[in-house]
């Protein structure tokens, strides 16, 4: 370990070029084989959320319309002439 800047008697660095290459090989393998499945799961989740939002729009409009019709009867003023 001469010239590496490590004092004599101390162990060398744990992360060397070979271990770093092995690590990136594992990362590449993980991304190559697992990311398509993750992307499919994420896409299904997003599609479900979009469908839920699309279904909620008419339901909320119907509820709001029913609520406004229900309150229209209460807003009438009774005028009595004497």
C-alpha positions in Angstrom: 0.0 0.0 0.0 2.9 2.3 -0.6 2.0 5.7 -2.1 -1.7 5.4 -1.2 -1.6 7.9 1.7 -2.5 5.3 4.3 -0.2 5.0 7.3 1.6 1.6 7.6 -0.2 -0.9 9.8 -3.7 0.4 9.0 -6.1 -1.6 6.7 -6.7 -0.3 3.2 -9.9 1.1 2.0 -12.8 -1.3 2.0 -14.4 0.1 -1.2 -12.0 -0.6 -4.0 -12.5 -0.6 -7.7 -13.5 -4.3 -7.8 -16.1 -3.9 -5.1 -17.4 -0.7 -6.6 -17.8 -2.5 -10.0 -19.6 -5.3 -8.3 -22.0 -2.9 -6.5 -22.9 -1.1 -9.8 -23.4 -4.5 -11.4 -26.0 -5.3 -8.7 -27.6 -1.9 -9.2 -27.8 -2.5 -12.9 -29.3 -6.0 -12.5 -31.9 -4.6 -10.0 -32.9 -1.8 -12.4 -33.0 -4.1 -15.4 -35.1 -6.8 -13.9 -37.2 -5.1 -11.2 -38.0 -1.6 -12.6 -40.4 -2.8 -15.3 -42.5 -4.5 -12.6 -42.3 -1.4 -10.4 -43.3 0.8 -13.3 -46.3 -1.4 -14.1 -47.5 -1.3 -10.4 -47.0 2.5 -10.3 -49.0 2.9 -13.6 -51.8 0.7 -12.3 -52.0 2.9 -9.2 -52.0 6.1 -11.2 -54.7 4.8 -13.5 -56.8 3.8 -10.5 -56.5 7.3 -9.0 -57.4 9.0 -12.4 -60.5 6.8 -12.7 -61.5 7.6 -9.1 -61.2 11.3 -9.8 -63.2 11.0 -13.1 -66.0 9.1 -11.3 -66.0 11.6 -8.4 -66.7 14.6 -10.7 -70.3 13.6 -11.7 -71.0 12.3 -8.2 -69.9 15.5 -6.5 -71.9 17.6 -9.1 -75.0 15.5 -8.4 -74.6 15.9 -4.6 -74.1 19.6 -4.9 -77.1 19.9 -7.2 -79.3 18.0 -4.7 -78.0 20.1 -1.8 -78.8 23.4 -3.7 -82.3 22.1 -4.6 -82.9 21.2 -1.0 -81.9 24.6 0.3 -83.9 26.5 -2.4 -87.2 25.6 -0.6 -85.9 27.1 2.6 -84.9 30.4 1.1 -88.4 31.5 0.1 -89.6 34.5 2.0 -93.2 34.7 3.2 -94.6 38.1 2.6 -97.8 39.0 4.5 -99.8 42.2 3.7 -101.9 43.7 6.4 
